[in-house]
Amino acid sequence: MKDLQTKRLVLRKITMNDLEEIHENWATDKITNEYLTFPCHKTKDQTKKMIDFILKKYEKDGYSWCIELKENHQVIGIINGETSYKYKCIEVGYSISSKYFNKGYVTEALQSIIHYFFVDCDFSIVEAIIPSKNKASRRVAEKCNMSKEAVLKNRYRNKMNNEINDLYIYSIFKEDYR
Ligand SMILES: CC(C)(COP(=O)(O)OP(=O)(O)OC[C@H]1O[C@@H](n2cnc3c(N)ncnc32)[C@H](O)[C@@H]1OP(=O)(O)O)[C@@H](O)C(=O)NCCC(=O)NCCS
């Protein structure tokens, strides 16, 4: 996994030095947490354990970048890829502090890692599995030229209101990437 740069962002390996900012800016953000699989962190120790887990994954094949703003070096979120080498497919996930929503940051980050996965790593498919109600995430995928490929009906329960919704699989194939 290599560090990446975009116009406004540095995408780089997470280190334990990022604990404070990841905890304050991201892991404790209730708005950001709605669509994440883990509960909002209450203690720094929870965030430390999560970083430990990511650091362990780096020893094998983990793809997890922190999203750092060039202008003030704040770490505002995380973007990652989970591999399924059998199909040369990688599933992406992304989230940032709600203070920074709707400024185009995650689109910029996702475009950069899609390029990396296709050009540098030779994956064939990049996919994202997105709850149907998460319009911001769907829009990010669309802005990165990913298309809605499949609907998994009633496979998602929103942890805030217990509503059951569909999951959408968005994907882009290497042969369609330019
Ligand atoms: C989803 C998320 C990563 C988007 O990050 P971001 O940096 O704000 O995304 P961008 O600014 O690049 O793009 C957001 C797009 O969604 C649109 N959008 C945001 N909220 C929306 C809503 N409720 N309905 C429709 N569109 C919406 C924005 O207008 C923007 O589109 P535009 O550029 O065409 O105007 C961010 O909202 C987040 O971290 N959410 C919490 C975690 C999460 O849901 N992660 C994804 C799990 S599947």
The ligand as a Tripos MOL2 file, in Angstrom:
@<TRIPOS>MOLECULE
LIG
   48    50     1     0     0
SMALL
NO_CHARGES

@<TRIPOS>ATOM
      1 C1        -20.7510    9.5710    2.5500 C.3       1 LIG1
      2 C2        -19.5940   10.5080    2.8310 C.3       1 LIG1
      3 C3        -18.3100    9.6940    2.9390 C.3       1 LIG1
      4 C4        -19.4800   11.5490    1.7070 C.3       1 LIG1
      5 O1        -18.3050   12.3260    1.9090 O.3       1 LIG1
      6 P1        -18.2010   13.8230    1.3520 P.3       1 LIG1
      7 O2        -16.7690   14.2320    1.3660 O.co2     1 LIG1
      8 O3        -19.1850   14.6700    2.0490 O.co2     1 LIG1
      9 O4        -18.6670   13.5700   -0.1710 O.3       1 LIG1
     10 P2        -18.5500   14.5870   -1.3920 P.3       1 LIG1
     11 O5        -18.5650   15.9920   -0.8770 O.co2     1 LIG1
     12 O6        -17.4140   14.1550   -2.2250 O.co2     1 LIG1
     13 O7        -19.9060   14.2800   -2.1850 O.3       1 LIG1
     14 C5        -21.1520   14.2270   -1.5070 C.3       1 LIG1
     15 C6        -22.2610   14.3150   -2.5150 C.3       1 LIG1
     16 O8        -23.4770   13.8470   -1.9290 O.3       1 LIG1
     17 C7        -24.4640   14.8440   -2.0190 C.3       1 LIG1
     18 N1        -25.3570   14.6960   -0.8790 N.ar      1 LIG1
     19 C8        -25.0550   14.8440    0.4330 C.ar      1 LIG1
     20 N2        -26.1500   14.6150    1.1930 N.ar      1 LIG1
     21 C9        -27.1420   14.2700    0.3290 C.ar      1 LIG1
     22 C10       -28.5120   13.9180    0.5040 C.ar      1 LIG1
     23 N3        -29.0670   13.8370    1.7140 N.pl3     1 LIG1
     24 N4        -29.2460   13.6580   -0.6110 N.ar      1 LIG1
     25 C11       -28.7000   13.7190   -1.8370 C.ar      1 LIG1
     26 N5        -27.3890   14.0550   -2.0650 N.ar      1 LIG1
     27 C12       -26.6450   14.3390   -0.9830 C.ar      1 LIG1
     28 C13       -23.7000   16.1370   -2.0250 C.3       1 LIG1
     29 O9        -24.4820   17.2000   -2.5310 O.3       1 LIG1
     30 C14       -22.5400   15.7530   -2.9450 C.3       1 LIG1
     31 O10       -22.9420   15.6790   -4.2980 O.3       1 LIG1
     32 P3        -22.6680   16.8780   -5.3620 P.3       1 LIG1
     33 O11       -21.1800   17.0900   -5.4080 O.co2     1 LIG1
     34 O12       -23.2580   16.3790   -6.6290 O.co2     1 LIG1
     35 O13       -23.3620   18.1040   -4.8050 O.co2     1 LIG1
     36 C15       -19.8120   11.2940    4.1710 C.3       1 LIG1
     37 O14       -21.1040   11.8550    4.1350 O.3       1 LIG1
     38 C16       -19.6700   10.4130    5.4040 C.2       1 LIG1
     39 O15       -18.5660   10.2140    5.9070 O.2       1 LIG1
     40 N6        -20.7980    9.8990    5.8780 N.am      1 LIG1
     41 C17       -20.8140    9.0480    7.0740 C.3       1 LIG1
     42 C18       -20.1480    7.6950    6.8500 C.3       1 LIG1
     43 C19       -20.7460    6.9720    5.6660 C.2       1 LIG1
     44 O16       -21.9540    7.0370    5.4410 O.2       1 LIG1
     45 N7        -19.8930    6.2830    4.9200 N.am      1 LIG1
     46 C20       -20.3370    5.4790    3.7790 C.3       1 LIG1
     47 C21       -20.8780    4.1830    4.2380 C.3       1 LIG1
     48 S1        -21.6150    3.2890    2.8830 S.3       1 LIG1
@<TRIPOS>BOND
     1     1     2 1
     2     2     3 1
     3     2     4 1
     4     2    36 1
     5     4     5 1
     6     5     6 1
     7     6     7 2
     8     6     8 1
     9     6     9 1
    10     9    10 1
    11    10    11 2
    12    10    12 1
    13    10    13 1
    14    13    14 1
    15    14    15 1
    16    15    16 1
    17    15    30 1
    18    16    17 1
    19    17    18 1
    20    17    28 1
    21    18    19 ar
    22    18    27 ar
    23    19    20 ar
    24    20    21 ar
    25    21    22 ar
    26    21    27 ar
    27    22    23 1
    28    22    24 ar
    29    24    25 ar
    30    25    26 ar
    31    26    27 ar
    32    28    29 1
    33    28    30 1
    34    30    31 1
    35    31    32 1
    36    32    33 2
    37    32    34 1
    38    32    35 1
    39    36    37 1
    40    36    38 1
    41    38    39 2
    42    38    40 1
    43    40    41 1
    44    41    42 1
    45    42    43 1
    46    43    44 2
    47    43    45 1
    48    45    46 1
    49    46    47 1
    50    47    48 1
@<TRIPOS>SUBSTRUCTURE
     1 LIG1         1 GROUP 0 **** ****
